[in-house]
Every structure is written in structure tokens, then in C-alpha cells.
């Protein structure tokens, strides 16, 4: 009788190992993607903060210079051609800095996309673990063929989750909401 059970036991062991390897590989893939997205999000946020700080400081300095020009105009009385040209130049500079600040805000849109991707990866991992559920039934102990069939069904469900999730997550983030330019990263 032992010689009859040996091939089934070997198949059982192979099936269990295939199932566990699939869960491990799929889980590692999703967790690695989440880790990469978190690193990218950190880079985006750092870059956005630097750009916003620089842009707002530049706006502050330009407004200060504009105020100085206005103060000088009030002292002189009538605006000269030179003063008018200076106001126009300052207006253009302020618009440039405001545009740079708005561009910095576009990183928020891309960061939101990365967060959405991380949620999808975590949902994929949750689906894989859900596919391992045997619907409350206990794995058969005495019948190796029934156990093999049950493990095969679980393994097929895990494989189906992997296939469904594989094409659903984008690998790039794109600026989608702001009108001041297009940015594509990663």
C-alpha cells in the first residue's frame, strides 16, 4: 500500500510547493511594486516642495520689487515710461513665477496616481490571499486525490488572480489635471 501512496504523496508535495511558490512570488511582486511607488512618491513630493518653495519665494521677491516701484512712483507723481516698462517687466516675472508654482502643484496629481497604483497592488495581494480561501471546507486528510484536486483548484484561482491583475496596473504616471503643461514621469 505504501508504494501506491508514494506517487500521490510526491504529487501532493509538488502541488503544495507550487501553490506556496505562487503565493510567495505574487505577494513579493506586489510588495516590490508598492515599495517602488512609495520611493517615487517620496521623490515627487520632495521635488514638488522644493519647486513650490522656490516659486513662492520668487513671487514674494517680485512683489516686493513691485511695491518698491509703486512707492517710487507715488513719490515722483506722474508715471514715467521707464516706470511703466518696469511694471510690465515685473508683471511678466510674477506671471512666470506663478506658472512655476502651478507646475509644482501638478506633482500632486501624479502622486495621487501613484497612491492609486499602490491601492491596486494591495488589492491584488488581498485577492490572492482571498483565492487561497477554501470556503470554510477542510482539506481532505485521507484521500490524496481529493486533496490534490482541492489544492489544484486553489492554485488555479491564485493563477487567475495573477493574470487578471497583471495588465491592470500602469507603469507610468502622467499629469492629467493642470492646463499649464504636460509631465510624464517613470
LINZISUL-V888687 format. One record per run of one state. SS is the DSSP state (alpha for helix, beta for strand, coil for the rest). FROM is the first residue (numbers start at 1). LEN is the number of residues. Records with the same first field share a line. If there is no record, write none. Layout:
SS->FROM-LEN ; FROM-LEN
//
This chain:
coil->1-1 ; 77-4 ; 132-12 ; 167-6 ; 175-9 ; 186-1
alpha->2-75 ; 81-51 ; 144-23
beta->173-2 ; 184-2
//
